[in-house]
Amino acid sequence: MTYSQISLPLDDFSTISFEEDGIVGNRSILPGGIRVLTEKIPGQRSVSLSFWIGAGSRDELGGAEGSTHFLEHMLFKGTNTRSSLEISQISDFLGGAMNAATARQYTCYYGRVFASDMPQLLELLVDMVTDSKLDSQQMEIERGVILEELAASADDVSEVAETAILPLILGEHPLARPVGGTRKTVLALDHSHMLEHYHEYYNSRELVVTAAGDVDHSELCSLVQSLLSSRGWDLCAGTTPSSRRRATDVSYSTQGNELYIPHPSNQSAVVVGMPGLQIGHRDEITMLALDSILGGGTSSRLFQEVREKRGLAYSTYSWFLNWVEGGVFALEAACAAENTREVASIMQESLEKIATDGVTQQEVDTAYNQRRAQLVFSSETNGFRKNRLGQAEIIRGNICSIEEALRLSRAVTPENIQTLAMKLAESPRSVVICGAEG
């Protein structure tokens, strides 16, 4: 059926079907609590497939920071029947589109293949998830790879500043930690940390499988159940999935903070951050419009004020992160060290001007058109759609149609945006500057 929003309950074992613009979606809970969501897209020859585990860096215990990301790496380092090289060879043979990602709320393993090759990709992902060797000697080799990955991030002033702003706003909340851990925490991780994380979360009740493209839902469900059962997973009928995970809500700092991080770079990064919105907040759609108007394009307030009128930066923009427990809203620019204070002041003034004077209807219309293009163009790719299914299942517990998302965006008014800007402008702000001393 054509839909606006579909709820995804964890105790309903009937298949839920939904349709929009000829794209048919289905969601089933299999024995063992495995959730499978698909969208069959007419006219496509490929399938994007993902395995999701509903635990991320937010869920790590103290002393095990970075273990989620480390484990993601280790699943590519060989199973009891395939070497690391063989995994890479199969991935390349299928088109080389296989990868993984760790986030604060989940871990995802994914690939895109021709529809005829989907069973082979599925079998490979099952093998990695259920039968990885997780060898202690290989862990020591991979530790060096991860440290190099962290070192590359540490060379980027923007990444350093964006990472540093989070604890200033979120305090000691687990969401404030770097997803991959730090050099110190990665060096401190031992083999038991990785095994504990694996045994805690890699099971049928945590697993979500999503696919979009030329995919048959019933066929995929049968293959998933057969493959996992053959690997010894306990797939009892009537088993409910694990509850959607949620940490304690963020308790924001009552005072803004400022941090300067010396860095040998030709440019400095300056980030002004403040408390944002939780997922599901009534102003969540309004935040998208404000973000676009303030820092989303070449006609945005920040781009015009910082770059075009004053020539103080090449890039400047706004961004936000939101989770079920809280959120962050930020303004950012890359500029010469001697200009960081002035740029930080101009960015804040741009937010304050929206709070006091509001925005024009033309700006609202432009923000909507940008949102419409972003959403519709992205929805034409099966990778976007399989990600949308996974995040809806793991985080939100419902899925919103593209048309409904556009309707909600179109309903945002200049008054809505000004009211939200006023709330943000009244909140404590923190500043991080990373780069050479100005």
N, C-alpha and C positions, 0 to 999 in steps of 0.2 A: 504494500500500500504506500501511497505518497504520504510523507510524514513531515512534521515540524520538529519534534523532539521525541526520541525513544528512550525510555528508561531501561537500564541494564541491571536488573536485580540478580543477586547471587544465589537465590533460592528458587528460581524458576527454571526447570529443566526442559521446558518446551522451547522449540526453535523460534526465535523472534525474527520476523522478516520485515524488510522496509525497502522502499523504492523511490528513486528520484531521477527524473530525466532518463528513464530507461536503464538506469544502473540499479541492479537488484542486490540488496544486502541481506545477509543472514548472520545470526549469532546463536551458537549452541553451546551448552555445557555438557561435556562428555563425561563418561565414568572417570572417577578420580578427581573431578573438579576442574579438568582442563577446559579452558574457554577458547572457542574458535570463532573468529569473525571474518567474513569475506564480503567483497563487493565484486560482482561480475560486470565488467565494463565492455559493452559491445564494440566490436571492431579492433580489439587489441590482440596481439600475438604473444605478449609477454606476461609474466606474473611477478609481482613484488611480494616477497614472503618474509615474515619476521617471527622470531621467537622472542617473547618478552618475559622477563622475570620481574615480578612486582616489588623489587627491593633495590635501592640505590645507595649512594654514599650517605644520605640522610640517616639510613638505618644501621650504620656501622656502630659498634660499641667502642667506647673509649679505649685507646691503645691499638685499635685495628683500623685506623683511618687509612684509606687508600686500598683496602682489601677488595672492595667491589671492583674497582678498575683493574687491579692486579689479576683478579680471577678472570675477568673478561679477556685479558691478554692470554692467560694460560690455557683457555679452552681451544686456542688455535695451535697449541704446542704439542699436540698428539693425543690420540686415544689408544686404547688397548689393541686396536686393529689397524690404526693408521698413524703414520708418522706426521710430523709437522709439514714436511715436504709434500707428502701425499695429499694433505688437506689443501695446501697451496696449489698443487697441480690440478686437483679437481675443480677448485675455484676458478683458476685460469681457463681450464677447459670449458667450463660452463659460461664463460664470458668475463670473468674477473670482477664481478660486481658484488662480491661477498665481503662483509665487514661487520663491525660491531660498534656499539656506543654505550658508554656509561653516563647516567644522569643522576641527579639527586634523588629521583623518585623511582627509577627503574634501570634495568640493564636490557639491551636489545641486540640481538644477532640477526642479520638480515642479508638478503641477496635478491637480485633480479635476474631472471632467466627466461628463455623461451618456455612456453607452456608445456611443451613436450619434455623438457628437462626438469620440471618442477619436482617430480618424485625423487630424482637424484639429489637435488638440493635439500629437499626435506629429509632424506635419509642421512645426509651429511650433518645437518643441524642436530638431528636426534642423536647421532653418534657423539657429537661434541658435548651436548648437554648432559647426556646420560653416562658416558663412558670415558671421559677424559682422564688421562693418567695423573695429571696434576703432580708431576714428578718434582721432587725437592731440588735435584740438581739443575733441572731446566728452569726452576724458579729463580735460581741464583743468576743464570744467564739473562733471563728476562728482566730481572731487577735492574740490570745495567741499561736495558732498552728503555724502561720506564723512567729512569733517572735522566736519560738523554731527552726524553719527551718533556719532562718537567723543566729541564734546562732550556729547551727551545722556547717554552712559554715564558720563562724568566727573562729571556732576552727581549721580549716584547713589552714595551712600556704600557701599552693599553691593557694587555692582559694582566699585568702586575697591578695596575691601578684598579681595574674592575674586580679583581680578586680581593684586594685590600679593602674596598669600600664595604663589602658585605658584613664583616664582623663589626664595623663601626655602626651599622644600622641594626643588624640582627643580634648583636651581642654574641653570646656563646651558644646560640642555637645551632643544632647540627647542620641546618641549611647554609650556615655561614662558612662552613669548611670547604676548602678546595676539593672538587670531585675526585681528583686523582691523588689526593694527599699532598704532602710536602716531602722534600728530600729527607728530612728527619724521620717522618713517619714511615716512608717507604723503606728506608734503611732498617727501621726497627721491626718491620713486619716479619714474622716467621711463618714457617710452613703450616703450623697449626691454625693461625688466623685465617688463612685461605681455605683450609679444609672445613673449618667451623662455618664459615660463610656459605660454602658450597652445600654442606649437609643441611643447613638451616633453611635455605631458600630454593634450592634447585630440586623441586618436586612438583607433582602434578597439580597441587592446589594453588601453586604460584604461577604456573605456566599459562601464558596467553599466546595463541597463534593467530596471526592476521595475514591476510592475503588479498591482493586486489589486482585485477586484470582479467586475463582469460583463465578463470578458475571456476571449478565446480565445487560447490560447498559440500555436498554429500560425499563426494570422492575424497576431498581433503580430510574431512572428519574421519572417514574410514581409514585412510592411510596413517593419520596421526595416531589414532587409537591402536592400530595394528603394530606400528613401529615401536611405540612406547611400551606396549604390553610385551613385545618380544624382548625388550631390554630389561624386563624385570620390574618395571614400575607397577605399583599396586593401584589398579584402576577399578575401584569398587563403585558400583552403581549407586547413585544417590549422594555421593560425596560432594559437599558444597565447596566452592573455591575459598581461599583465604580472604578474610576481610580486606577491604582497601585500606592500605596502611596510612596512618596519620600520626605525626609526632605532636607534641604540645604546641599550642599556638605561640607565635613569636611575641615576646615581650620587648617592645622597642625601647631603645635608649631615650631618656627624657631630654638629653642635651646633645647638640650636634658636636662632632669631633673633627679634628683636622690632623692629617698625617702627611708628612713629606718623606718620600722614599728616594734616596740618591740612586741615580742610574746613569751609567756612561752611554748616553744616547744623544743623537743630534736633535731630537725633539723630546718634548715632555708631554705626558698625558695628564689631563686634569679631569677629574670626575666629581660632580656634585650629586650626592645621593640622599634619599629620604625614604621614609616608610611608604610602601605602595599598597596594593590591594590583594586580598585573598582571591583564589579561584572561586568563582560563584558569586562574588560580590555584585551587587546591583549596578555598580558603576564600571564593571569590567569592560563592557563594549564602549563606554564613553572614554575609557583610558586609551583604547586604540585610536580614537579620533584625536584626542589631545596629543598623544605621542606623534601622530602624523603632522599635525599643525605646528607643533613646537619644534620637532627635529626630524621629520620624515622624508624630506625631499629638498630640491633646490629652491623651492619657494617658501620653505619653512622658516619660522621666526629665527631659529638659531643660525641657519645657513645665511640668511640675509643680513642679520645683525653682526655676526662674528666674522664671516668671510667676505661677503659682498661689500658691505659698507665700510669695514675697517681693515680687511685684509690680514687679520690676526691668526688665521688658521686655514689649513687646506680642508680638513674634515672636522665637522662638528655635528652632533646628532643627539637624540634622546633615546632611551631604551628602558624597558621594564622587565622584571621577572616576577612571576606570581606562582604561588603554591597554595595548597589547601590550608597551610598554617600561617601564611603571611605573604608579604611581597616587598619589592624595592622598585623605586622609580629614580632614574638617573639622567643627568645631562653630562655630555662628554665632549672633549675636543682634544686634538693633538696640535701643539703649537710650540713656538720657541720658549725656552725656559723663562726669559724675562717678561713674557706676556701672560703667564699662567694666572696670576692674581686678577689681572684685568679681564681675561676671558671668563674666569669663574664668576666674576661679578656681573658681566654682561649676560651670561647664561641664566643666572638667577633673576636678574631684572626682566628677562624675557618671559619667564614663568610668572613673575609678579604682575607684569603688564596684562597678561591674559586674566589673571585673578581680579584685577581692578577694572579693566576696560572691556573684557570679554573678547570674543572673536566674531568675525563677519560670517554671514551666511555663505559667501563665496568660499571661505576657508573650510567651512563644514562640508560643502558640496565636494570640494577637492579631496578632502580627507575620505569621504565616502567613496569617491571614484577610485582612489588609491586602494582602499580596502577591497572594493569590488574586484578590481583587476588582480590584486594579490591572491584573493581567495579563489576566484574563478579560474585564473590561469594555473594556479597550483593544483586545483582539483582535476585538471585535465591530465595529470600524471598519476600513475598507479602507485608510485612511491609515497606521494603525499597522502593518498587515500589509505594505504595500509598503516601509515603512521597515525593518521587521524583516528582510525579504528582502535589501535593499541592504546593511545593516550586516553581516549574516551572510556575504554574498559578499565584501565588501571587507575586512572586519576579521578575522572568526573563521575562515572557511573551512569552516564547518559550520552547520547549522540545527537547532535543538532544538525539538521539538514543545511545544505548550502543556502537554499532559498530563505530559510528562517534566519540564518546568520546575517544575510544581507538585509532582511527586513529589520532586524534589531539595529543594525548599523545605520540604516536609513532613518530610523526614528530618533537618533541622537540630535539634540538641539544645541544652539549656541549657549543657552542658559545651563544645560547639563554640563557642558565643557567648562564654563566659567565657574560653576559651583565646585566641580572637582579640582580645578586649578586653585581655587581659594583654600580648599582643604590641604592640598599639597604645600601651598605657599606658607601656610600656618604651621606646618610640621617642622621639627628640628632637622637641620641639614648637616651633613658631614661632607668633608672635602678631602680628596686624596690627590696629591700631585706626585707624579713619578717621573724623574728625569734629572737633568743637570740642574745645578743650583742657579737660580736666576738672580 
